[in-house]
Amino acid sequence: MGDQDRIGPLAGVRIVECSMLGPGAISTHLADMGAEVIKVEPPSGDYIRRMTWPIVEGTSLMHLHISRGKRSIVLDLRTPEGSAVFLDLVRDADAVVEAMRPGGLERRGLGYEALKELNPRIVFCTISGYGTTGPYATMPSHGIAYDVWAGLVAPETTDDGFCAIPEHPSVGIHAGPLFGALGILAGITQARATGEGCQLEVAQSDAAAAMDWLRSETYRAYERPESEVTGNEADGFERRAPGTAGMRDGVRYQFYETADGHVLFMASEREFWKSFCVGIGRPELFDAHPGSQYADHARGNTELRTVLRAEFRRRTTAEWVAFGDGHNTPIAPVNTPQTLAADPQFQDRLPWIPAAAVGADQVPSPLKFADSPVPVPTKAPTVGQHTDEVLTDVLGYDADRIAALRESGALGES
């Protein structure tokens, strides 16, 4: 796809990416919005294609998702000819993504200082596990490490006494690329306004901690005297445990079993609680337990919890969701990764990108632009699939020059 054919709010933005494994998701967000992303790979390729499960027709789902919408070019940056081509790609690019252990490009003489001499407006973003500073900077790592480091995941103990990793949603490996994409866009905005690029970095471990700010900041706040930091008025100002840990014994904000599943009931504001009680024909529940105006979970009220348990079992999950919509009461269906796709809200908001287009059914970008269509992503590339195309269409090389590069080994062949 040529620049003139690109659509989306980031059409006209070019990203040169050097990535291994999951951190390459940093530019997936940009490609989904129309940016041109050129993935520069070593002759051996990014082993993301063989990493983790499932393997879909010989290629990992991780690669099919993270590398969708990108073009792949093979360059052996150990050769002067390969480095020269890389510099040609950077010359008119907006950003370079180094998604690997920090300093990989610097060791090839292609770090930020060298690149900004060539292109003063280049934005150079490094995304890594633990960042470029600190005692963990050079440590090898994988995705779950960032969440356990940030205190998001605790070990379980199996029946036979072994430690085990519990089921959990990954945070750092997804939030890190998202923060990085935001930083790249900020850098490009500055560069286009001033002509000056910038260097930035993001650690996936930092991102995991940042996403869980409420718990860590609450613990920190509780280090101050109670004369300065208290709990909610609804709790008699008691210092409740941070985050959801302090909601375990909630009643008006809690899971309830339905006739065919579960819902999350969230009537912690008095307005919502009254709407619910009137809606089910039990105004006496509100009269007996009006609670505080805000953030009242009726924590520990076993009597009320028993009544609500019986009420919620009278209807199906879908009926309760419809009730909540009709009676101004926050009630959410409880899904699993397997049932989510059948939920009507998912079907309306996140229709699958079909396997016919990208190799496996995939969740699309959640961003929606009312007046600007975004491209349907192309399938994740094979190693070097677009080498000749990029050299010809982007850099304007002729057949003789490409042949010479191939002979030199710059393209991974000799």
C-alpha positions, 0 to 999 in steps of 0.5 A, spaced: 500 500 500 502 506 497 502 512 502 497 515 497 492 509 498 493 509 506 487 511 510 486 513 518 488 518 522 495 516 522 496 516 514 502 519 513 506 517 519 511 512 518 514 508 523 521 503 523 520 498 528 526 493 530 522 488 535 522 481 538 516 478 541 511 482 545 513 489 545 512 490 538 505 491 540 507 498 541 506 499 533 500 495 532 496 500 536 499 505 531 498 501 525 491 500 526 490 507 526 493 507 519 500 508 520 505 505 516 509 500 520 516 497 517 518 491 521 526 491 520 528 483 522 534 480 522 535 474 517 533 469 522 527 473 523 523 475 529 521 468 533 515 471 535 512 466 530 514 460 534 513 463 541 507 461 545 500 458 543 496 457 539 499 456 533 495 457 527 496 454 521 504 454 523 504 461 525 503 463 533 497 467 534 501 472 538 505 474 531 498 474 527 495 479 532 501 483 534 504 484 527 498 485 523 498 491 518 505 491 518 510 490 512 517 486 514 523 487 511 530 483 512 536 487 513 542 484 516 545 490 520 551 487 522 553 489 515 555 496 512 550 495 507 544 493 511 546 499 516 546 504 510 539 501 508 536 502 515 539 509 515 535 510 508 529 508 512 530 513 518 531 519 513 524 520 512 521 516 518 517 519 524 519 514 529 524 508 530 521 503 535 526 499 539 522 493 542 528 489 545 533 489 550 535 497 551 541 499 547 541 494 541 541 499 536 546 503 539 551 497 539 550 497 531 552 504 531 544 506 530 542 509 536 538 515 537 544 520 537 546 517 530 539 517 527 538 524 529 544 527 525 540 524 519 533 526 521 533 531 527 525 530 527 526 523 529 522 520 535 526 514 538 522 510 543 525 504 546 520 499 550 523 493 554 522 489 560 525 493 566 527 500 562 534 503 561 536 504 568 536 501 575 539 495 577 534 490 573 535 494 566 540 488 563 536 482 566 532 478 561 525 477 562 518 475 560 511 478 561 508 475 567 515 478 571 512 485 570 506 483 573 509 479 579 514 485 580 508 490 580 504 486 586 499 484 581 499 477 581 500 472 587 503 465 587 498 460 588 499 453 592 497 447 589 494 441 592 500 437 592 504 443 595 507 446 589 507 454 587 503 455 581 502 461 577 494 463 577 490 465 571 490 472 571 489 478 565 496 480 563 497 488 564 504 490 563 505 487 556 499 490 554 499 497 558 507 498 556 506 498 549 499 502 550 503 508 554 509 507 549 504 509 543 502 515 546 509 517 548 510 516 540 504 520 538 506 526 543 513 526 540 511 526 533 506 532 535 512 536 538 517 534 532 512 536 527 511 543 530 518 544 532 522 540 527 525 537 534 525 529 535 526 526 542 528 520 545 523 516 550 523 509 553 518 505 557 518 499 561 513 494 561 514 493 569 513 501 570 507 500 566 504 495 570 505 499 576 502 505 573 496 501 572 495 499 579 496 506 582 490 506 586 492 500 591 499 502 591 498 510 592 492 508 598 497 504 602 502 510 601 497 514 603 495 510 609 502 511 612 500 518 614 496 519 620 489 518 621 488 525 622 490 526 615 487 520 611 481 516 613 476 512 609 469 513 607 464 517 610 460 510 609 464 506 613 465 511 619 471 513 616 475 506 617 481 505 613 478 500 608 483 495 605 485 498 598 482 497 591 477 491 591 480 487 597 476 492 601 470 490 597 470 483 599 465 483 604 460 488 600 453 487 599 450 493 595 457 492 590 458 485 589 457 478 585 450 475 585 448 468 582 442 469 577 438 463 575 443 461 569 450 465 571 452 471 575 451 478 575 455 484 578 451 488 582 453 496 583 448 500 587 453 503 592 450 510 591 443 511 594 440 513 588 442 507 585 440 503 591 433 506 591 432 505 584 433 498 585 429 497 591 423 500 588 424 496 581 423 489 584 417 492 588 421 492 595 421 499 597 421 496 604 429 494 603 431 501 602 427 504 608 430 499 612 437 500 609 438 507 606 445 507 607 450 513 606 449 517 599 455 515 596 460 509 596 456 505 601 457 497 600 453 495 606 459 491 608 458 486 612 450 486 612 449 479 612 441 480 613 441 484 607 446 480 603 441 473 604 435 477 601 439 480 595 442 473 594 434 470 593 432 476 589 437 475 584 436 468 583 429 469 581 431 472 574 436 470 568 443 474 567 440 477 561 433 479 565 437 483 570 442 486 565 435 489 562 432 491 569 438 495 570 438 499 564 430 500 565 431 502 572 437 506 573 441 501 576 448 498 575 448 491 573 453 488 569 453 481 566 459 476 568 463 473 562 469 469 561 474 469 555 470 464 552 463 467 553 465 474 552 464 474 544 457 472 545 455 478 549 451 483 545 455 489 547 461 485 544 458 483 538 456 491 537 462 494 539 468 489 537 466 485 531 472 480 530 477 482 525 476 475 521 481 470 520 480 471 512 483 477 513 489 476 518 489 469 519 485 468 526 479 471 529 482 477 532 479 483 537 480 490 533 482 496 536 477 499 541 478 506 538 473 509 534 473 515 529 466 518 527 469 521 521 475 518 519 475 510 517 481 506 519 484 500 515 482 493 515 489 490 518 493 486 513 495 479 515 502 479 519 508 478 514 512 472 513 520 474 514 522 479 509 515 478 505 516 486 503 523 487 502 523 488 495 517 492 495 519 497 501 526 498 497 522 499 491 516 503 493 519 507 499 526 508 498 526 508 490 531 503 489 532 500 482 533 492 480 540 493 480 541 496 487 537 491 490 541 485 486 547 488 489 544 489 496 542 481 496 549 479 493 552 483 499 548 479 504 545 485 507 538 482 505 540 476 509 542 472 502 549 471 499 
